[in-house]
């Protein structure tokens, strides 16, 4: 994992003033990515592997490719926004209970039409 994509993003936006606002309620939306790239590029260039030396994690991505959820993306987004993790389709369900106060996000990419 090279981290090249993450390094480029940090070079572009790092050391600039940013303001983060906490929303009163979770929000979800569907969007088209102007410059799409594959999940394999994302995992190899934006993510870094977890090692035995990691003591805490600010953001963790669990990338599962090739999964066809049994419900619409908007329904899954609504469940996650409402914190209803136990209602997720089996292929997306967590194997253990999500710790209290955890922030969960999900990226669903449409499979190419067959």
KAWOFEN-V246007 format. One line per field, one symbol per residue. ss: DSSP state (h for helix, s for strand, l for the rest). psi: psi as a letter, one per 40 degrees, with the letter a starting at -180 (. if undefined). burial: # if it has 24 or more other ideal C-beta (glycine too) atoms within 12 Angstrom, else .. A space follows every 10 residues. Layout:
ss->???
psi->???
burial->???
This chain:
ss->lllhhhhhhh hhhlllllll llllllllll llllllllhh hhhhhlllll llllllllll llllllllll llhhhhhhhh hlllhhhlll llllllllll llllllllll llll
psi->hdeddddddd ddeieihihh hhidiiiiii ihhdgiiidd ddddediiih ieehdihdhh hghhifhgie iidddddddd defgdeeiid eeiidihhih eihhihhhhh iih.
burial->....#..... .......... .......... ........#. .....##... .......... ........#. ..#..##.## ....#..##. .##....... ...#.####. ....
